[in-house]
Amino acid sequence: MDVIDLPLAQLREAFWNPNQIDETIRERLRRSVERFGFLVPLVVRPLEDGTYEVLSGNQRLGVLRGIGLGKAPCIVVDLDDAHAHLLA
C-alpha cells in the first residue's frame, strides 16, 4: 500500500460521513496536528471527475484546510459505493 501526497483541492469530504465531532474535539485535533504534524494518512478513493472522496479522515481534512496546508498524505483505494460506506 502506497501513501501519496494529494492537493487538498482534489479532496472531497464524503457528504454521507457518519462521524461528527464538536468544536472542542476539533480544536484538540487542530492543536495535535500543529504540535506533532500529520501522522495518519487519509484514506481516499478516486472519483470519475478526477477528485478523491475521503473515506477516512474527513475531520482531519477539515483541520488541515483550516490551518492552510496544501497537501495531505493519502492512501488511495479503489472501492465501489457499498464498500466505501463499509470502510467509513
TIGUTI-734709 format. One record per residue (C-alpha): residue number from 1; chain; x, y, z; residue in three letters. Coordinates in nm, 3 decimals. Layout:
! TIGUTI-734709
<node><n>NUM</n><chain>A</chain><x>X</x><y>Y</y><z>Z</z><res>ALA</res></node>
...
! end
This chain:
! TIGUTI-734709
<node><n>1</n><chain>A</chain><x>0.000</x><y>0.000</y><z>0.000</z><res>MET</res></node>
<node><n>2</n><chain>A</chain><x>0.143</x><y>0.333</y><z>-0.105</z><res>ASP</res></node>
<node><n>3</n><chain>A</chain><x>0.099</x><y>0.669</y><z>0.063</z><res>VAL</res></node>
<node><n>4</n><chain>A</chain><x>0.092</x><y>0.964</y><z>-0.178</z><res>ILE</res></node>
<node><n>5</n><chain>A</chain><x>0.058</x><y>1.337</y><z>-0.119</z><res>ASP</res></node>
<node><n>6</n><chain>A</chain><x>-0.254</x><y>1.483</y><z>-0.279</z><res>LEU</res></node>
<node><n>7</n><chain>A</chain><x>-0.352</x><y>1.851</y><z>-0.302</z><res>PRO</res></node>
<node><n>8</n><chain>A</chain><x>-0.635</x><y>1.937</y><z>-0.064</z><res>LEU</res></node>
<node><n>9</n><chain>A</chain><x>-0.816</x><y>2.097</y><z>-0.358</z><res>ALA</res></node>
<node><n>10</n><chain>A</chain><x>-0.858</x><y>1.749</y><z>-0.508</z><res>GLN</res></node>
<node><n>11</n><chain>A</chain><x>-1.010</x><y>1.601</y><z>-0.191</z><res>LEU</res></node>
<node><n>12</n><chain>A</chain><x>-1.384</x><y>1.599</y><z>-0.127</z><res>ARG</res></node>
<node><n>13</n><chain>A</chain><x>-1.545</x><y>1.524</y><z>0.206</z><res>GLU</res></node>
<node><n>14</n><chain>A</chain><x>-1.792</x><y>1.237</y><z>0.197</z><res>ALA</res></node>
<node><n>15</n><chain>A</chain><x>-2.132</x><y>1.406</y><z>0.238</z><res>PHE</res></node>
<node><n>16</n><chain>A</chain><x>-2.257</x><y>1.085</y><z>0.396</z><res>TRP</res></node>
<node><n>17</n><chain>A</chain><x>-1.979</x><y>1.073</y><z>0.657</z><res>ASN</res></node>
<node><n>18</n><chain>A</chain><x>-2.131</x><y>0.931</y><z>0.977</z><res>PRO</res></node>
<node><n>19</n><chain>A</chain><x>-1.857</x><y>1.065</y><z>1.205</z><res>ASN</res></node>
<node><n>20</n><chain>A</chain><x>-1.906</x><y>1.411</y><z>1.352</z><res>GLN</res></node>
<node><n>21</n><chain>A</chain><x>-1.709</x><y>1.593</y><z>1.622</z><res>ILE</res></node>
<node><n>22</n><chain>A</chain><x>-1.786</x><y>1.900</y><z>1.829</z><res>ASP</res></node>
<node><n>23</n><chain>A</chain><x>-1.576</x><y>2.217</y><z>1.833</z><res>GLU</res></node>
<node><n>24</n><chain>A</chain><x>-1.387</x><y>2.116</y><z>2.150</z><res>THR</res></node>
<node><n>25</n><chain>A</chain><x>-1.263</x><y>1.795</y><z>1.991</z><res>ILE</res></node>
<node><n>26</n><chain>A</chain><x>-1.191</x><y>1.972</y><z>1.661</z><res>ARG</res></node>
<node><n>27</n><chain>A</chain><x>-0.975</x><y>2.224</y><z>1.848</z><res>GLU</res></node>
<node><n>28</n><chain>A</chain><x>-0.784</x><y>1.942</y><z>2.022</z><res>ARG</res></node>
<node><n>29</n><chain>A</chain><x>-0.729</x><y>1.776</y><z>1.685</z><res>LEU</res></node>
<node><n>30</n><chain>A</chain><x>-0.601</x><y>2.104</y><z>1.537</z><res>ARG</res></node>
<node><n>31</n><chain>A</chain><x>-0.356</x><y>2.153</y><z>1.826</z><res>ARG</res></node>
<node><n>32</n><chain>A</chain><x>-0.235</x><y>1.794</y><z>1.790</z><res>SER</res></node>
<node><n>33</n><chain>A</chain><x>-0.170</x><y>1.836</y><z>1.417</z><res>VAL</res></node>
<node><n>34</n><chain>A</chain><x>0.013</x><y>2.163</y><z>1.478</z><res>GLU</res></node>
<node><n>35</n><chain>A</chain><x>0.224</x><y>2.012</y><z>1.757</z><res>ARG</res></node>
<node><n>36</n><chain>A</chain><x>0.303</x><y>1.666</y><z>1.620</z><res>PHE</res></node>
<node><n>37</n><chain>A</chain><x>0.236</x><y>1.701</y><z>1.248</z><res>GLY</res></node>
<node><n>38</n><chain>A</chain><x>0.001</x><y>1.495</y><z>1.037</z><res>PHE</res></node>
<node><n>39</n><chain>A</chain><x>0.078</x><y>1.133</y><z>1.130</z><res>LEU</res></node>
<node><n>40</n><chain>A</chain><x>-0.213</x><y>0.924</y><z>0.997</z><res>VAL</res></node>
<node><n>41</n><chain>A</chain><x>-0.282</x><y>0.935</y><z>0.622</z><res>PRO</res></node>
<node><n>42</n><chain>A</chain><x>-0.631</x><y>0.995</y><z>0.489</z><res>LEU</res></node>
<node><n>43</n><chain>A</chain><x>-0.797</x><y>0.706</y><z>0.307</z><res>VAL</res></node>
<node><n>44</n><chain>A</chain><x>-0.948</x><y>0.819</y><z>-0.023</z><res>VAL</res></node>
<node><n>45</n><chain>A</chain><x>-1.099</x><y>0.674</y><z>-0.339</z><res>ARG</res></node>
<node><n>46</n><chain>A</chain><x>-1.073</x><y>0.820</y><z>-0.687</z><res>PRO</res></node>
<node><n>47</n><chain>A</chain><x>-1.385</x><y>0.963</y><z>-0.848</z><res>LEU</res></node>
<node><n>48</n><chain>A</chain><x>-1.465</x><y>0.993</y><z>-1.217</z><res>GLU</res></node>
<node><n>49</n><chain>A</chain><x>-1.418</x><y>1.372</y><z>-1.218</z><res>ASP</res></node>
<node><n>50</n><chain>A</chain><x>-1.052</x><y>1.347</y><z>-1.112</z><res>GLY</res></node>
<node><n>51</n><chain>A</chain><x>-1.112</x><y>1.428</y><z>-0.745</z><res>THR</res></node>
<node><n>52</n><chain>A</chain><x>-1.090</x><y>1.193</y><z>-0.448</z><res>TYR</res></node>
<node><n>53</n><chain>A</chain><x>-1.354</x><y>1.119</y><z>-0.187</z><res>GLU</res></node>
<node><n>54</n><chain>A</chain><x>-1.228</x><y>1.096</y><z>0.170</z><res>VAL</res></node>
<node><n>55</n><chain>A</chain><x>-1.343</x><y>0.771</y><z>0.331</z><res>LEU</res></node>
<node><n>56</n><chain>A</chain><x>-1.142</x><y>0.801</y><z>0.649</z><res>SER</res></node>
<node><n>57</n><chain>A</chain><x>-1.020</x><y>1.135</y><z>0.781</z><res>GLY</res></node>
<node><n>58</n><chain>A</chain><x>-1.293</x><y>1.385</y><z>0.696</z><res>ASN</res></node>
<node><n>59</n><chain>A</chain><x>-1.245</x><y>1.566</y><z>1.029</z><res>GLN</res></node>
<node><n>60</n><chain>A</chain><x>-0.867</x><y>1.575</y><z>0.982</z><res>ARG</res></node>
<node><n>61</n><chain>A</chain><x>-0.920</x><y>1.713</y><z>0.630</z><res>LEU</res></node>
<node><n>62</n><chain>A</chain><x>-1.123</x><y>1.999</y><z>0.775</z><res>GLY</res></node>
<node><n>63</n><chain>A</chain><x>-0.846</x><y>2.077</y><z>1.023</z><res>VAL</res></node>
<node><n>64</n><chain>A</chain><x>-0.580</x><y>2.066</y><z>0.750</z><res>LEU</res></node>
<node><n>65</n><chain>A</chain><x>-0.780</x><y>2.311</y><z>0.540</z><res>ARG</res></node>
<node><n>66</n><chain>A</chain><x>-0.829</x><y>2.534</y><z>0.844</z><res>GLY</res></node>
<node><n>67</n><chain>A</chain><x>-0.456</x><y>2.562</y><z>0.913</z><res>ILE</res></node>
<node><n>68</n><chain>A</chain><x>-0.378</x><y>2.623</y><z>0.548</z><res>GLY</res></node>
<node><n>69</n><chain>A</chain><x>-0.190</x><y>2.312</y><z>0.444</z><res>LEU</res></node>
<node><n>70</n><chain>A</chain><x>-0.183</x><y>2.247</y><z>0.071</z><res>GLY</res></node>
<node><n>71</n><chain>A</chain><x>-0.138</x><y>1.870</y><z>0.062</z><res>LYS</res></node>
<node><n>72</n><chain>A</chain><x>-0.214</x><y>1.564</y><z>0.269</z><res>ALA</res></node>
<node><n>73</n><chain>A</chain><x>-0.071</x><y>1.213</y><z>0.273</z><res>PRO</res></node>
<node><n>74</n><chain>A</chain><x>-0.333</x><y>0.971</y><z>0.139</z><res>CYS</res></node>
<node><n>75</n><chain>A</chain><x>-0.384</x><y>0.601</y><z>0.086</z><res>ILE</res></node>
<node><n>76</n><chain>A</chain><x>-0.582</x><y>0.553</y><z>-0.235</z><res>VAL</res></node>
<node><n>77</n><chain>A</chain><x>-0.823</x><y>0.258</y><z>-0.250</z><res>VAL</res></node>
<node><n>78</n><chain>A</chain><x>-1.047</x><y>0.154</y><z>-0.537</z><res>ASP</res></node>
<node><n>79</n><chain>A</chain><x>-1.388</x><y>0.079</y><z>-0.383</z><res>LEU</res></node>
<node><n>80</n><chain>A</chain><x>-1.747</x><y>0.089</y><z>-0.504</z><res>ASP</res></node>
<node><n>81</n><chain>A</chain><x>-2.010</x><y>0.281</y><z>-0.306</z><res>ASP</res></node>
<node><n>82</n><chain>A</chain><x>-2.115</x><y>-0.014</y><z>-0.088</z><res>ALA</res></node>
<node><n>83</n><chain>A</chain><x>-1.760</x><y>-0.100</y><z>0.015</z><res>HIS</res></node>
<node><n>84</n><chain>A</chain><x>-1.671</x><y>0.268</y><z>0.064</z><res>ALA</res></node>
<node><n>85</n><chain>A</chain><x>-1.958</x><y>0.303</y><z>0.312</z><res>HIS</res></node>
<node><n>86</n><chain>A</chain><x>-1.848</x><y>-0.010</y><z>0.496</z><res>LEU</res></node>
<node><n>87</n><chain>A</chain><x>-1.491</x><y>0.117</y><z>0.526</z><res>LEU</res></node>
<node><n>88</n><chain>A</chain><x>-1.604</x><y>0.455</y><z>0.654</z><res>ALA</res></node>
! end
